[in-house]
């Protein structure tokens, strides 16, 4: 485990060197936060209590949404983009030579990235939003701990999806098309466009059952205390997807390794 911890630490340091890009990104998230607040205020004044949220909940959702977009990798993450590129160019063979597990190696890289982005691009927009609007906050230590766990689980679920997309390059040669499709699906089903609680009927039920819902909607609902089945049910839902995607990732890694060996790479 010491190796993977070192990888995560080095990944954190690597992303912390891009200070101007990070500040620019945080500024962009903040601007979009104000834009979304204008839209949400209009929507919730027209439909009070929409989706079970009050105005304060809706505004809090906006700033948490903007703060979590990059840490959870909903907009795509450079670590998994790099992995997809290494598969396309064949450099993945170097990764397979390492005396480490491929999936855990890249998970550690992504964890370091997410940790830095959570502090830099997650905290700044939320701080600005809190200075301007009356936001909702967790009311107990246990709720804060649940938020930490839910955000961590959301990042792991997101990584599981992105890892599978990156490894698809072993079979479809170029995974960039699938990466684009995954981006569209993640934006729609995670709650990055609108809270999933406002989706009507079967569309909402399907959206809330997808792994993308576990990346953004669930952690925010844990923060707001709005989980229909309680916090335990929400975390269990995330954990289920972590296990499913983890098993799928290990199976895909095994199959990809055999494919490389058979191809003589």
C-alpha distance (Angstrom), angle and dihedral (degrees) to the residues before:
residue distance angle dihedral
X1 . . .
X2 3.79 . .
X3 3.80 90.3 .
X4 3.79 93.3 53.7
X5 3.80 92.1 45.9
X6 3.81 89.2 52.9
X7 3.81 89.8 50.0
X8 3.81 91.0 52.1
X9 3.82 92.0 48.3
X10 3.81 92.1 49.8
X11 3.79 90.5 47.7
X12 3.81 89.6 52.4
X13 3.80 90.6 51.3
X14 3.79 91.7 46.3
X15 3.80 93.7 55.9
X16 3.79 92.4 42.4
X17 3.82 89.1 64.9
X18 3.82 91.9 67.8
X19 3.79 93.9 74.8
X20 3.83 99.2 150.4
X21 3.81 92.5 47.8
X22 3.80 90.1 47.8
X23 3.80 93.6 50.7
X24 3.80 90.6 45.9
X25 3.78 89.9 51.3
X26 3.80 92.6 48.4
X27 3.81 89.4 50.0
X28 3.80 90.1 51.2
X29 3.81 91.8 50.0
X30 3.80 89.2 49.7
X31 3.81 92.7 51.7
X32 3.79 91.3 49.1
X33 3.79 88.0 47.5
X34 3.80 91.1 60.7
X35 3.81 90.9 45.5
X36 3.80 91.8 51.5
X37 3.81 90.6 45.8
X38 3.80 89.5 57.6
X39 3.80 90.9 51.0
X40 3.80 94.2 44.5
X41 3.81 93.8 47.1
X42 3.79 89.7 54.2
X43 3.80 92.0 46.2
X44 3.81 95.7 47.0
X45 3.79 93.7 44.8
X46 3.79 87.4 53.8
X47 3.83 93.7 43.6
X48 3.83 108.2 25.6
X49 3.78 113.5 -159.6
X50 3.80 93.2 16.4
X51 3.80 110.3 176.8
X52 3.80 90.6 -2.0
X53 3.81 91.6 -67.0
X54 3.79 123.3 123.5
X55 3.80 120.6 -149.6
X56 3.80 93.2 -90.1
X57 3.81 90.9 52.0
X58 3.81 91.3 49.0
X59 3.80 92.6 51.2
X60 3.79 91.3 45.8
X61 3.79 88.5 51.3
X62 3.82 89.4 55.9
X63 3.79 95.3 54.4
X64 3.79 94.8 41.8
X65 3.78 88.5 47.5
X66 3.80 92.1 53.1
X67 3.80 91.4 44.3
X68 3.81 94.6 51.0
X69 3.80 101.2 40.9
X70 3.80 94.9 88.9
X71 3.83 101.0 32.2
X72 3.81 91.2 52.7
X73 3.80 91.4 45.2
X74 3.80 94.3 -125.6
X75 3.79 89.7 140.7
X76 3.80 89.4 46.6
X77 3.79 126.4 -85.4
X78 3.78 127.3 -120.8
X79 3.80 91.6 -132.5
X80 3.80 94.9 62.3
X81 3.81 91.8 37.1
X82 3.81 87.0 56.1
X83 3.79 90.0 49.0
X84 3.80 90.9 52.4
X85 3.79 90.0 49.2
X86 3.81 91.4 50.6
X87 3.79 89.5 52.7
X88 3.82 90.8 51.0
X89 3.81 94.4 48.5
X90 3.81 96.3 40.6
X91 3.82 93.1 -117.3
X92 3.78 86.7 122.3
X93 3.82 86.1 83.8
X94 3.82 87.6 73.8
X95 3.81 90.1 54.5
X96 3.79 90.9 50.8
X97 3.82 90.5 54.1
X98 3.80 91.5 60.0
X99 3.82 115.9 101.3
X100 3.81 89.5 -121.2
X101 3.78 136.9 86.6
X102 3.80 110.5 -91.1
X103 3.80 95.9 -141.3
X104 3.80 95.6 47.1
X105 3.82 90.8 45.0
X106 3.80 92.0 57.2
X107 3.78 91.8 39.1
X108 3.81 88.1 57.7
X109 3.81 90.9 48.9
X110 3.80 89.8 50.5
X111 3.81 92.1 46.7
X112 3.81 91.1 56.9
X113 3.80 90.4 48.3
X114 3.80 92.7 47.9
X115 3.81 93.5 47.7
X116 3.78 92.6 54.9
X117 3.80 94.4 43.0
X118 3.79 90.7 48.6
X119 3.79 90.5 57.7
X120 3.80 98.4 39.6
X121 3.79 105.9 31.5
X122 3.78 97.0 22.7
X123 3.76 100.2 48.6
X124 3.80 101.9 41.3
X125 3.84 99.2 57.0
X126 3.81 90.8 44.2
X127 3.81 90.7 50.8
X128 3.80 91.8 51.3
X129 3.81 91.4 46.5
X130 3.81 90.9 50.3
X131 3.81 91.2 53.1
X132 3.80 92.5 54.0
X133 3.81 105.3 32.6
X134 3.79 137.5 39.5
X135 3.79 101.1 -109.8
X136 3.80 131.5 -174.5
X137 3.80 118.8 -112.1
X138 3.82 135.5 -169.4
X139 3.79 109.7 -88.6
X140 3.81 102.3 -151.8
X141 3.78 142.5 36.4
X142 3.81 89.8 -112.7
X143 3.78 91.4 54.4
X144 3.81 90.5 50.6
X145 3.81 89.7 51.3
X146 3.79 89.9 48.8
X147 3.81 89.6 52.1
X148 3.83 91.0 52.7
X149 3.80 90.9 50.2
X150 3.82 93.1 44.7
X151 3.81 93.0 50.5
X152 3.82 90.9 47.4
X153 3.80 90.8 49.1
X154 3.81 90.0 47.7
X155 3.80 91.2 54.8
X156 3.82 90.6 49.6
X157 3.81 92.2 49.9
X158 3.79 90.6 49.4
X159 3.79 91.0 49.3
X160 3.80 90.4 51.0
X161 3.80 91.4 56.0
X162 3.80 94.3 43.5
X163 3.82 92.2 47.0
X164 3.80 91.5 55.4
X165 3.80 90.9 47.9
X166 3.82 91.1 50.9
X167 3.81 92.6 48.6
X168 3.81 91.0 50.3
X169 3.83 85.2 82.1
X170 3.79 88.1 78.6
X171 3.80 88.7 69.2
X172 3.81 106.9 25.1
X173 3.83 95.9 37.5
X174 3.82 94.2 -135.7
X175 3.80 119.2 45.3
X176 3.81 96.6 -174.6
X177 3.80 93.5 97.6
X178 3.79 90.9 52.4
X179 3.81 89.3 45.9
X180 3.81 88.8 57.5
X181 3.80 91.6 49.3
X182 3.80 91.0 47.8
X183 3.82 89.5 52.3
X184 3.80 91.9 54.1
X185 3.80 92.3 47.1
X186 3.81 92.8 47.0
X187 3.80 92.9 50.5
X188 3.81 91.9 50.7
X189 3.81 102.2 38.8
X190 3.81 99.8 36.7
X191 3.79 96.6 60.7
X192 3.79 94.3 -108.2
X193 3.81 90.3 127.8
X194 3.80 100.7 35.5
X195 3.80 132.5 -12.9
X196 3.78 108.4 -86.5
X197 3.80 89.5 -131.3
X198 3.81 89.3 74.8
X199 3.81 93.8 55.4
X200 3.82 108.3 106.7
X201 3.80 130.2 -128.8
X202 3.77 121.9 -32.7
X203 3.81 92.6 -6.7
X204 3.78 89.9 63.8
X205 3.80 92.6 44.7
X206 3.80 92.1 51.8
X207 3.83 92.7 44.6
X208 3.81 92.7 50.7
X209 3.82 91.1 50.2
X210 3.82 95.9 56.0
X211 3.81 124.2 96.4
X212 3.80 89.8 -116.2
X213 3.81 89.9 65.3
X214 3.81 87.3 60.9
X215 3.81 91.4 58.2
X216 3.80 101.1 58.9
X217 3.80 116.2 -6.7
X218 3.80 96.2 52.6
X219 3.84 97.1 49.0
X220 3.81 90.6 47.8
X221 3.81 91.9 49.1
X222 3.81 89.0 50.4
X223 3.81 87.9 53.4
X224 3.81 90.7 49.0
X225 3.79 94.1 41.9
X226 3.80 89.8 -125.2
X227 3.82 101.4 127.0
X228 3.83 107.6 134.1
X229 3.82 94.3 -147.8
X230 3.79 95.4 36.1
X231 3.79 132.1 -101.8
X232 3.80 93.3 -68.6
X233 3.79 91.7 57.0
X234 3.81 91.4 48.1
X235 3.81 93.5 51.3
X236 3.81 90.9 45.0
X237 3.81 89.2 53.8
X238 3.81 90.3 53.2
X239 3.80 92.6 44.9
X240 3.81 90.5 51.7
X241 3.80 90.7 56.3
X242 3.82 91.6 45.4
X243 3.81 89.5 56.0
X244 3.82 94.1 44.2
X245 3.80 93.9 47.8
X246 3.80 92.1 41.2
X247 3.80 92.4 54.7
X248 3.81 90.4 44.5
X249 3.81 89.9 49.7
X250 3.80 93.6 50.8
X251 3.80 90.9 47.5
X252 3.81 91.3 48.7
X253 3.81 90.4 48.5
X254 3.79 91.1 51.4
X255 3.80 92.7 48.6
X256 3.81 92.1 45.2
X257 3.81 91.4 50.5
X258 3.78 90.7 52.8
X259 3.77 90.1 48.0
X260 3.80 91.1 53.7
X261 3.81 91.7 48.2
X262 3.81 92.3 48.3
X263 3.80 90.2 48.6
X264 3.79 89.1 52.7
X265 3.83 92.8 -117.5
